[in-house]
Amino acid sequence: VVQAGAAAAAVTPFLRPSEVSAKMDKSAKAPAITIFDHRGCSRAPAEYKGTKANSQDDEMCVKVAMTKVDASLTIAEKKLQEFISYQAKGIDGPYTGKGK
């Protein structure tokens, strides 16, 4: 009985509603990932301000920013048609655009 009482006392705090709010984020923001690959380009990269690696990595950069995503049924329907129209995925080799 002592063990059961101790176990119940240990679990009880997890059964109560949390004081911390877990509200849904309604900002409609999602991460937008931009990859900068300036390898071999004559333009001097200005996006990265940190310490140089002294390799080809100095000519590459990944930027992540939270951007607002507008919800649109029309755009979603167009994207769905675009995605299901792809015939070749390019997973096992180069993308050819030709089905099996």
Residue pairs with C-beta under 8 A, 6 or more apart in sequence:
27 68
28 68
28 69
28 70
28 71
29 66
29 67
29 68
29 69
30 66
30 67
30 69
31 64
31 65
31 66
31 67
32 64
32 65
32 66
32 67
33 62
33 63
33 64
34 62
34 63
34 64
34 65
35 60
35 61
35 62
35 63
36 45
36 47
36 60
36 61
36 62
36 63
37 59
37 60
38 45
38 59
38 60
38 61
39 56
39 59
39 60
40 59
41 59
45 58
45 59
45 61
47 61
47 63
48 58
48 61
52 58
87 97
87 98
87 99
88 95
88 96
88 97
88 98
88 99
89 95
90 96
